[in-house]
């Protein structure tokens, strides 16, 4: 969390688990494996309105959840 003079903080949070597929060598052969990785969010939030875990879960389940950061577009396909 980082604050600015305008009364906002930069929140960072994890969200739902996304599937991840990775090719790995197993006994000399390449295998496709499946696992999970948490989604990541960063967004401005008013300093006067503390974002609790409960509020974050509610926000994450709503239509008003923040977008994933633009820089994740190169490796995330929704």
N, C-alpha and C positions, 0 to 999 in steps of 0.2 A: 504494500500500500504506500502510495506517495501522495503528499498533499500539495495544493497550490494556493496562492494568496486569495483566490476567488471563492474559497470555501468548498472545494471539491477534492476528492481523493481519487486515485487511480486504483480501482479494485482489480484483483486477480482472483480467479476462481476456476475450479474444475467443474465439469458437467457430466453428461451421460458418457457411457463407455461406447466407443466406436470399435468396430471390427478392424483388425489389421491383418493383412496377408503378407507373409515374408517367405522368400525362397532361401532355404538353408541347406548346406551340405550335410548329409547323413550317410555314413558308411560309403563315402565316395560317390554318392548320387545326390542330385539336387531334389529337394522335397519342398512342396508348398505347405506352409504351416499357417495356422490361424490363431489369433490371440486377441487381446483387447488393449485399448489405450484410451485414457481419459481425454475428453474434449477440454479445450482451454479457452478461457474468456478473460478479457481485460477491458474495462470500461470506466468512464467517470461516474462518480456517485457523490451526492451531497454529504459533506462532512457532518452536517447536523442530523443526518438520518442514518444511524449505524446500520450497516447491512449484516444482519445476523445469519447464521446458517439456516435457520427456519425461513427467513425472508428470501434468502437466495434460492432455496429449494422451491418455494412458491413462485418466484420470478422465473426460474428455469422451466417450470411446468406451464407457464402462461404464454399467451400470444405476444407478450411484451419482453421476452428474453432478449438479451443483447445478441448481436451477430458475432460469429467467430471472427477473430482478427483477420484482416485482409491477407496478411503474410502467410496464413495457413492454407490459402487457396491452392498453393503449388503442390501440396501433398494430401489434401483432404477432398474426397468426393462424397457429397451427401446424397 
